Amino acid sequence: MDELLDIMIDIMSIIFFGLLIFLNVRRLKKTTNLEQIPLWFIPSIIGIFLCIPSIITILSILAIFRLFIYVILKTKHRSKFNGLLNGPDAVHMISKEPRHLMNCLIMFQCTKEMSPQVFYDNIKRIVRKMQYYGKLNSKFFTYCGYPYMLGEELNVDDCIREMKTISNLKYKISRSELLSLINECCNLDLPNNNTIPWEIMIGIQKVDWRNDGYHYYPLLLRCDHVIGDGITIIEIIAKMFSNKSSKVKYKLEESEHLVWMENFVKITLKGLHMLMILPAFLISNYIIRVKDNNILYSPTLSHQVFYWSNVDDSSKYVEKIKTIKNTIAGISFQDVVAAAFSASLNDYFIKKSIKLEYISTGVPVLPGSFKLQHIIPEQLRIEDADITNKYSTLVMNIPVHVGFESGSIGDFRKRLHLIKKQSDILLKDSLEYEMTTLFVNTMCTYLPQEIYEWILMKSRYSTAIFTVLPGPPRLHCWQNSAAISDLTGFGPLMYGIGTNVTINSYDGQLNIGISVDKSIIPDEEDVKEIADNILKYTQQPSEPLPNYTQTDQEKWTTI
């Protein structure tokens, strides 16, 4: 009887490990460009899986230690203690880098009756209300490697300041003068020696933005990424600067529920599946993938940044992108914009006499971002804001040189094809997103800061960050005496990555914001040209994609 039981256990073990190897090999083939999986992968897969119980044990011990830290801080600070930061927020508490700052340029279209002083006072009244909610009323510290929040009574005068004026208040500054001013402001520290995590800088000088009979004033919202992601910032802006209705409550269209959340059995099966393919995830992301080093990467950044904005003064660019998207089956809005970014980078590399096949690009994935297009501004309240980071980042190889003449129809169509190929693997495969989210969030929640900081810095595989966000409809404020005409985000530079391109479609217009460390691209004209060319390449003819060979497709599969 014992021999039979031993035989059954051996058979079950063989079946289990056979299934484990099969699932991981299949996953590796799907997410890499490897035709044949090397034999050494098999013991690596088994070895990593056998280490999982030890990893869970270590994380459990760290979770208990983290709980002790929580009790100590709660006892010490009492009501001022606002909690420990979880993974998505803690990932931005890095001691070896400057703050991960997000900057957002907001242009207000105001009636001619609104003077600079009235505009300033209106903004200040809103900021007084804004400062009392959640993280916006906190300061951030670290204790024993775990970041935490303390509630602080922030002085509104510390969180708001005027932009400097050029010449005199009656002088109407140009767009280029405004962007020079924005560059200067965005490179400043946050208030009180960076201890206050956000601020608003108000322009009290009119800008020669559009010749349409209105006055235009700029506002710069600056905040530490630890407060929230791009969706959070756009939601805060929408809730701050929109006419309010007292008759209805804030409500977004209901989002689709994830299937695996609706059924406990499906959740369990999904969890087991993720656990079993964890070896493939770690091998493909931390062993096979090679670091991408090119002229967009520097081992040491200057932390002095060029910021450049390009704004669609009409809706023609967004409409053209939608036309391309609707003409070519399976293409998304983000695919088209990524292809335009890809073509623009190719022009830059050609200018520098460099032939490069691709650059590895971090693409933040923000669940629920589609809801931004459907919000009803009049029904928003700042009290309802979910101020947190919810995004995860996947790595996509953005093609640069694709073998066609730059600017030709064939060149752009092939870029679309290659980007769509990767999107199908990465962005449309929820498992890859869930694995990345689970891994990074668990690591940054339970590991002490020094350890996860070292891991994240050593595992840098991208040389740029590329974000596309849908924008909300036009926001009106102060009983329609003003409206936000343009909204441009400048994403942060972090973990040694010195280039960030952030694009949104606020009010059906394309708004491009580029942040580049001066050690990466020292000439501001090059930064401007990259932004200009992104807009240019969205105007490509919308024709069906040609068929490419299997070799072409496999060449660009994510490594």
C-alpha positions in Angstrom: 0.0 0.0 0.0 2.8 2.4 0.9 4.6 1.6 -2.4 1.4 2.3 -4.4 1.0 5.6 -2.5 4.7 6.5 -3.3 4.1 5.7 -7.0 1.0 7.9 -7.1 2.9 10.7 -5.5 5.7 10.3 -8.0 3.2 10.3 -10.9 1.4 13.4 -9.6 4.8 15.2 -9.1 5.8 14.4 -12.7 2.5 15.6 -14.0 2.6 18.8 -11.8 6.2 19.7 -12.8 5.5 18.8 -16.4 2.5 21.2 -16.4 4.6 23.8 -14.6 7.3 23.6 -17.3 4.8 23.6 -20.1 3.0 26.7 -18.9 6.2 28.6 -18.3 7.8 27.6 -21.6 4.6 28.6 -23.5 4.5 31.9 -21.6 8.2 32.6 -22.4 7.6 31.9 -26.1 4.6 34.3 -26.1 6.4 37.2 -24.4 9.9 36.9 -25.9 11.3 36.5 -29.4 13.0 33.1 -28.6 12.3 30.3 -31.0 13.8 27.6 -28.9 13.9 27.8 -25.1 17.4 26.9 -23.8 17.6 23.8 -21.7 18.9 25.8 -18.7 15.5 27.5 -18.4 13.9 24.3 -17.2 16.0 23.9 -14.0 15.6 27.7 -13.5 11.8 27.4 -13.8 11.7 24.6 -11.2 14.2 26.3 -8.9 12.3 29.6 -8.9 9.1 27.8 -8.2 10.6 25.8 -5.3 11.8 29.1 -3.8 8.2 30.5 -3.7 7.4 29.1 -0.2 10.6 30.7 1.1 9.7 34.0 -0.5 6.2 33.9 1.0 7.7 33.2 4.4 10.1 36.1 4.2 7.3 38.4 3.0 5.1 37.2 5.9 7.8 38.1 8.4 8.3 41.5 6.8 4.5 42.1 6.9 4.6 41.4 10.7 7.5 43.8 11.1 5.7 46.4 9.0 2.7 46.0 11.3 5.0 46.7 14.3 6.2 49.8 12.5 2.6 50.9 12.0 1.8 50.4 15.8 4.9 52.4 16.8 4.1 55.3 14.5 0.5 55.3 15.4 1.3 55.4 19.1 3.9 58.2 18.6 2.0 60.5 16.3 -1.6 59.6 17.3 -4.2 61.5 15.2 -1.6 63.1 13.0 -0.6 59.6 11.6 -2.2 59.1 8.2 -0.9 55.6 7.6 2.0 53.8 5.9 2.3 54.1 2.1 1.4 51.1 0.1 3.4 49.8 -2.9 2.1 52.1 -5.7 2.8 55.2 -3.6 5.9 53.9 -1.8 7.6 53.3 -5.2 8.0 57.1 -5.5 9.7 57.6 -2.1 13.3 57.3 -3.4 16.2 58.7 -1.3 18.8 58.7 -4.0 16.9 60.8 -6.5 15.2 64.2 -6.5 11.4 64.1 -6.0 9.4 62.5 -8.8 7.6 65.6 -9.8 4.6 65.9 -12.1 3.9 69.3 -13.6 0.7 70.3 -15.3 0.3 73.5 -17.3 -3.4 74.7 -17.3 -4.4 77.5 -19.6 -7.5 79.5 -18.5 -9.7 81.2 -21.1 -11.3 84.1 -19.3 -13.7 86.9 -20.2 -12.1 90.3 -20.6 -13.8 91.5 -17.4 -11.7 89.1 -15.3 -8.6 91.0 -14.1 -5.4 89.3 -13.0 -6.2 90.0 -9.4 -9.7 88.5 -9.6 -8.2 85.4 -11.4 -5.6 85.0 -8.6 -8.2 85.4 -5.8 -10.5 82.8 -7.5 -7.6 80.3 -7.6 -6.7 81.0 -4.0 -10.2 80.3 -2.8 -10.2 76.9 -4.5 -6.8 76.1 -3.1 -8.0 76.8 0.5 -10.6 74.1 0.0 -8.3 71.7 -1.8 -5.6 71.6 0.9 -7.7 69.8 3.5 -8.2 66.5 1.7 -6.1 63.3 2.3 -2.6 63.3 1.0 -2.9 67.0 0.0 -2.8 67.8 3.7 0.1 65.5 4.5 3.9 65.4 4.6 5.9 62.3 3.9 8.6 60.7 6.0 10.4 57.3 6.3 10.9 55.2 9.4 13.0 52.0 9.5 12.7 51.8 5.7 8.9 52.3 5.5 7.5 55.6 4.2 4.5 57.1 6.0 2.2 60.1 6.1 1.6 62.7 8.8 -1.3 65.1 8.6 -0.2 68.7 8.6 -2.1 72.0 8.7 -0.6 73.4 5.6 -0.6 77.2 5.2 -2.2 78.1 1.9 0.4 80.8 1.4 3.0 78.0 1.3 1.2 76.1 -1.4 0.5 78.9 -3.8 2.7 81.6 -5.3 2.8 83.9 -8.3 4.8 83.2 -11.4 7.4 85.9 -12.0 6.4 88.6 -14.6 8.2 89.5 -17.7 8.7 93.3 -18.3 5.4 94.5 -16.7 1.9 93.3 -16.0 0.5 95.1 -19.0 2.8 93.2 -21.3 1.2 90.2 -23.0 3.7 87.4 -23.1 4.1 85.1 -26.1 3.8 81.3 -26.1 7.6 80.8 -26.3 8.1 83.3 -23.4 5.5 81.3 -21.4 7.3 78.0 -22.1 10.6 79.6 -21.0 8.9 80.7 -17.8 7.4 77.2 -17.3 10.9 75.7 -17.8 12.2 77.9 -15.0 9.3 77.1 -12.7 9.3 73.3 -13.2 13.0 73.1 -12.3 12.4 74.7 -8.9 12.1 72.8 -5.6 8.8 72.4 -4.0 7.9 74.7 -1.1 9.7 74.7 2.3 12.7 72.8 1.0 10.7 70.1 -0.7 8.8 69.2 2.5 5.4 70.2 1.1 4.4 67.7 -1.7 2.5 70.1 -4.0 2.1 73.7 -5.0 0.2 75.9 -7.5 1.9 78.7 -9.4 -0.4 81.3 -10.8 0.4 83.5 -13.8 -1.0 87.0 -13.4 0.2 88.1 -16.8 -1.9 87.7 -19.9 -0.6 85.3 -22.5 -0.9 85.8 -26.3 -2.3 82.3 -26.6 -5.1 82.6 -29.2 -6.6 85.6 -30.9 -10.3 84.9 -30.1 -11.3 87.9 -27.9 -10.5 86.3 -24.5 -7.8 86.8 -21.9 -5.6 83.8 -21.2 -3.9 83.1 -17.9 -1.5 80.2 -17.1 -1.6 78.0 -14.0 1.1 75.4 -13.1 0.1 72.6 -10.8 3.2 70.8 -9.4 3.0 67.7 -7.2 5.1 64.8 -6.0 4.2 61.6 -7.8 3.7 60.0 -4.3 0.3 61.8 -4.2 -1.1 60.1 -7.3 -0.8 59.2 -10.9 -2.0 61.0 -14.1 -5.6 60.0 -13.7 -5.5 61.3 -10.1 -4.1 64.7 -11.2 -6.7 65.1 -14.0 -9.5 64.1 -11.7 -8.3 66.7 -9.1 -8.2 69.4 -11.7 -11.6 68.5 -13.0 -13.0 68.5 -9.5 -11.3 71.8 -8.6 -12.1 73.8 -11.7 -15.7 73.0 -12.8 -19.1 74.5 -12.2 -20.9 72.5 -9.5 -24.4 71.3 -9.5 -26.2 70.8 -6.2 -29.0 68.8 -7.7 -27.1 65.6 -8.5 -24.3 63.6 -7.0 -21.0 62.8 -8.7 -21.2 59.7 -10.7 -19.2 58.1 -13.5 -20.5 55.6 -15.9 -20.1 52.2 -14.3 -16.9 50.4 -15.4 -16.8 46.9 -16.6 -16.2 44.5 -13.7 -13.2 42.2 -14.2 -14.5 38.6 -14.7 -12.1 37.1 -12.2 -13.5 39.3 -9.5 -17.0 38.1 -9.9 -16.4 34.5 -8.9 -14.3 33.2 -6.0 -13.4 30.0 -7.9 -12.1 32.1 -10.9 -10.1 34.3 -8.5 -8.5 31.2 -7.0 -7.7 29.6 -10.4 -6.3 32.9 -11.6 -4.1 33.2 -8.5 -2.8 29.7 -9.0 -2.1 30.3 -12.6 -0.2 33.5 -11.8 1.8 31.6 -9.1 2.7 28.9 -11.6 3.9 31.2 -14.3 5.8 33.5 -11.9 9.1 31.8 -13.0 8.5 32.8 -16.7 7.6 36.3 -15.6 10.9 36.7 -13.6 13.0 35.1 -16.3 11.6 37.2 -19.2 11.7 40.5 -17.3 14.8 40.2 -15.2 17.1 37.6 -16.9 16.4 37.6 -20.6 15.7 41.3 -21.1 18.8 43.3 -21.6 19.3 46.9 -20.6 18.7 49.4 -23.4 21.6 51.8 -23.6 21.5 54.5 -26.3 21.8 58.3 -26.6 18.6 58.7 -24.7 20.2 57.1 -21.6 22.8 58.6 -19.3 24.2 56.8 -16.2 24.1 60.2 -14.5 21.4 62.8 -15.0 21.9 66.5 -14.4 18.4 66.8 -12.9 18.0 70.0 -14.9 15.1 69.4 -17.3 13.9 70.9 -20.6 10.1 71.1 -20.7 8.3 71.6 -24.0 4.6 71.7 -24.9 2.8 71.4 -28.2 -0.9 72.0 -28.3 -3.4 71.2 -31.0 -5.3 74.5 -31.6 -8.1 72.5 -33.2 -9.5 69.0 -33.1 -8.1 68.0 -36.4 -5.3 65.8 -35.0 -7.5 63.8 -32.7 -10.1 63.4 -35.5 -7.3 62.2 -37.8 -6.1 59.7 -35.2 -9.7 58.4 -34.8 -10.0 58.1 -38.6 -6.9 55.9 -38.8 -8.1 53.9 -35.8 -11.5 53.2 -37.4 -9.9 52.4 -40.8 -7.4 49.8 -39.6 -8.8 46.9 -37.7 -7.5 46.3 -34.2 -5.5 49.6 -34.0 -6.0 51.7 -30.9 -5.7 55.4 -30.3 -2.6 54.8 -28.3 -1.1 52.7 -31.1 -1.4 55.6 -33.6 0.1 58.1 -31.2 2.9 55.7 -30.4 3.6 55.3 -34.1 3.8 59.1 -34.4 6.2 59.2 -31.5 8.2 56.4 -33.0 8.5 58.3 -36.4 9.5 61.5 -34.6 12.3 59.6 -32.7 13.5 58.1 -35.9 14.0 61.7 -37.4 16.0 62.6 -34.3 18.3 59.6 -34.5 18.8 60.2 -38.3 19.7 63.8 -37.4 22.3 62.4 -35.0 23.5 59.9 -37.7 22.5 56.9 -35.5 20.7 53.8 -36.9 18.8 52.1 -34.1 16.1 49.4 -34.3 14.2 50.2 -31.2 14.2 51.9 -27.8 12.8 50.2 -24.7 10.0 52.4 -23.4 8.1 52.2 -20.1 4.4 52.5 -20.8 2.3 53.2 -17.7 -1.0 51.4 -17.8 -3.8 53.2 -15.8 -6.9 51.1 -15.2 -10.1 53.0 -15.6 -8.5 55.9 -17.6 -11.3 55.5 -20.2 -13.7 56.9 -17.7 -12.1 60.4 -17.9 -13.8 60.9 -21.3 -17.2 60.3 -19.7 -17.1 62.4 -16.6 -19.8 65.1 -16.1 -17.7 68.1 -14.8 -20.7 69.7 -13.1 -21.2 66.7 -10.9 -17.7 66.4 -9.5 -16.7 67.1 -5.9 -13.2 67.3 -4.5 -14.4 65.3 -1.5 -14.9 62.3 -3.7 -11.3 62.3 -5.1 -9.5 58.9 -4.8 -6.0 60.4 -4.3 -3.6 57.5 -4.9 -1.4 55.8 -7.5 -3.1 53.0 -9.4 -0.9 52.5 -12.4 1.6 49.8 -13.4 4.3 50.0 -16.0 4.9 47.6 -18.9 8.0 47.7 -21.2 7.4 48.1 -24.9 10.0 48.2 -27.7 9.2 51.4 -29.7 10.6 50.8 -33.2 12.9 53.5 -34.6 14.5 52.4 -37.9 12.1 50.2 -39.8 13.7 50.0 -43.2 11.5 52.6 -45.0 12.2 56.2 -46.1 11.5 58.5 -43.2 8.1 60.2 -43.6 6.8 57.8 -46.2 3.4 56.1 -46.0 5.0 52.7 -45.9 7.2 53.8 -43.0 4.3 54.9 -40.8 2.1 51.9 -41.7 4.9 49.5 -40.7 5.4 51.3 -37.4 1.7 50.8 -36.7 1.9 47.1 -37.5 4.9 46.6 -35.3 3.4 48.5 -32.4 0.1 46.7 -32.7 2.0 43.4 -32.5 3.4 44.4 -29.1 0.2 46.0 -27.9 -1.6 42.7 -28.5 1.0 40.9 -26.3 1.4 43.5 -23.6 -1.6 45.9 -23.3 -4.3 43.4 -24.3 -2.9 40.6 -22.1 -4.3 41.4 -18.7 -2.1 38.6 -17.1 1.1 40.5 -17.9 -0.3 43.7 -16.3 -1.6 41.8 -13.3 1.8 40.0 -12.8 3.7 43.3 -13.0 1.3 45.0 -10.6 1.4 42.1 -8.1 5.2 41.9 -8.2 6.0 45.6 -7.9 3.3 46.4 -5.4 4.1 43.5 -3.1 7.8 44.3 -3.3 7.4 48.0 -2.6 4.8 47.5 0.2 6.7 44.9 2.3 10.4 45.4 1.5 12.2 48.2 3.3 12.9 51.2 1.1 16.6 50.6 0.7 16.1 47.1 -0.7 13.3 47.9 -3.2 15.1 51.0 -4.2 18.2 49.0 -5.1 16.1 46.4 -7.0 14.2 49.1 -9.0 17.4 51.0 -9.9 19.2 47.8 -11.0 16.2 46.5 -13.0 16.0 49.6 -15.2 15.4 48.4 -18.7 13.8 51.5 -20.3 15.3 54.7 -21.7 12.1 56.6 -22.0 8.5 56.8 -20.5 5.6 57.2 -22.9 2.1 57.9 -21.6 -1.2 58.4 -23.4 -4.2 59.5 -21.4 -7.8 60.3 -22.6 -8.8 63.8 -21.4 -12.1 65.0 -19.9 -14.5 67.2 -21.7 -14.1 71.0 -21.5 -14.2 72.4 -18.0 -16.0 75.6 -17.2 -15.7 77.4 -13.9 -16.8 80.5 -12.0 -20.3 80.6 -13.5 -18.9 80.2 -17.0 -16.7 83.4 -16.7 -13.7 81.1 -17.4 -12.9 77.7 -18.9 -9.8 75.5 -19.1 -8.8 75.8 -22.8 -5.7 73.5 -22.7 -4.2 71.0 -20.3 -0.7 69.8 -20.7 1.1 67.3 -18.4 4.8 66.9 -18.0 5.7 63.5 -16.6 8.4 62.9 -14.1 11.9 61.5 -14.7 12.7 58.6 -12.4 14.9 55.6 -11.8 17.6 57.0 -14.1 15.2 57.5 -17.0 15.8 61.0 -18.5 13.0 61.2 -21.2 9.2 61.4 -20.6 6.5 62.0 -23.2 3.0 62.6 -21.9 0.1 63.0 -24.3 -3.6 63.6 -23.5 -6.7 64.4 -25.5 -8.4 67.0 -23.3 -11.5 68.5 -24.9 -10.9 66.5 -28.0 -7.5 68.2 -28.7 -4.0 66.7 -28.6 -1.8 68.1 -25.9 1.9 67.0 -25.9 4.2 67.5 -22.9 7.9 66.4 -23.1 10.3 66.3 -20.2 14.0 65.7 -21.1 17.0 65.9 -18.8 19.6 68.3 -20.3 22.3 65.7 -20.1 20.2 63.6 -22.6 19.3 66.2 -25.1 21.2 69.4 -24.5 19.7 71.4 -27.3 16.2 72.7 -26.6 15.5 73.0 -30.3 15.8 69.2 -30.6 13.2 68.8 -27.9 10.8 71.2 -29.7 11.3 69.4 -33.0 10.4 66.0 -31.4 7.2 67.5 -30.1 6.4 69.1 -33.5 7.0 65.9 -35.4 4.7 63.9 -33.2 1.8 66.1 -34.3 3.1 66.0 -37.9 3.1 62.2 -38.1 -0.4 61.8 -36.8 -1.6 63.3 -40.1 -0.5 60.2 -42.1 -3.0 58.7 -44.7 -5.3 56.1 -43.1 -4.8 53.0 -45.4 -5.1 49.3 -44.5 -1.9 47.7 -43.1 0.0 45.6 -45.6 0.9 42.0 -44.8 4.4 41.4 -43.5 6.5 38.2 -43.2 6.7 36.1 -40.1 10.3 37.2 -39.8 9.3 40.9 -39.7 6.7 40.2 -37.0 9.0 38.1 -34.8 11.8 40.7 -35.0 9.7 43.2 -33.1 8.1 41.0 -30.5 8.9 42.3 -27.0 12.3 41.0 -25.8 
